[in-house]
Amino acid sequence: MNETDKNKWNNIYASGEEKISRPCHVLSSNSHLLPVTGNALDLACGRGANAIYLAGKGYETFAWDLSDVATQDLANRARKMGLSIKTEQRDLTILSPPPRSFDIIVISRYLDRMIIPDIIAALRENGLLFYQTFIREKVSDFGPRNPAYRLQANELLTLFQSLRIIYYREEGTVGDAAKGFRDEAMLVAQKRTE
Ligand SMILES: C[S@@+](CC[C@H](N)C(=O)[O-])C[C@H]1O[C@@H](n2cnc3c(N)ncnc32)[C@H](O)[C@@H]1O
């Protein structure tokens, strides 16, 4: 257990510094790609806006995070909303998702390159991955300062090249930086064996 990171994130969530956000853009703007039924995982869920969105759409929804303050808060809010979300405090560096276990995996604003092979393996056949996180080529100070937690140019495409890429957007600093989708990259990819 990474107690230092767990304490750090627990303190952030207990302080209210990390607000309850909306579901990530890559999920809400590509919701037409979602399957009719299935199960879904919000990985490193934080306050769990993605999990709430997916549970609201009727998927059997799981939400995992290192911070038990975040998962407990999500469980309480889901209960009040009448939503069923299976929350779990879980260190993904120790226990990543089992192989072929999810139809939908959503990851927003979390990057651990070591667990990428496990994320790919965790998708079921035809399973979809929605991924959105920070990039190095940014136009604002939003997001982590440590470049290790930011993607290099086109890195999501490289990390998930074994999947079928359905959608990708990364604008960097190109053109009018006051417009468009900046500071993050987003990808939707599908696991296909044929
Ligand atoms: C920037 S927050 C993003 C939260 C949420 N996905 C969102 O978009 O609002 C990063 C999250 O990753 C979680 N996290 C960091 N290391 C983790 C680990 N080893 N295992 C599971 N979760 C982890 C943190 O607790 C935190 O909730």
The ligand as an ORCA input file, in Angstrom:
! r2SCAN-3c Opt
* xyz 0 1
  C      -6.598     13.869    -10.531
  S      -7.530     12.674     -9.648
  C      -8.736     12.205    -10.875
  C      -9.986     11.653    -10.274
  C     -11.119     11.383    -11.274
  N     -10.793     10.335    -12.193
  C     -11.493     12.654    -12.014
  O     -11.287     12.742    -13.240
  O     -12.006     13.572    -11.359
  C      -6.447     11.259     -9.616
  C      -7.007     10.093     -8.787
  O      -6.119      8.977     -8.889
  C      -6.153      8.293     -7.635
  N      -4.966      7.463     -7.522
  C      -3.667      7.877     -7.439
  N      -2.856      6.806     -7.324
  C      -3.650      5.700     -7.332
  C      -3.392      4.294     -7.221
  N      -2.152      3.817     -7.073
  N      -4.443      3.444     -7.246
  C      -5.716      3.925     -7.383
  N      -6.012      5.238     -7.487
  C      -4.989      6.117     -7.461
  C      -6.210      9.426     -6.616
  O      -6.669      9.001     -5.355
  C      -7.151     10.414     -7.300
  O      -8.481     10.208     -6.904
*
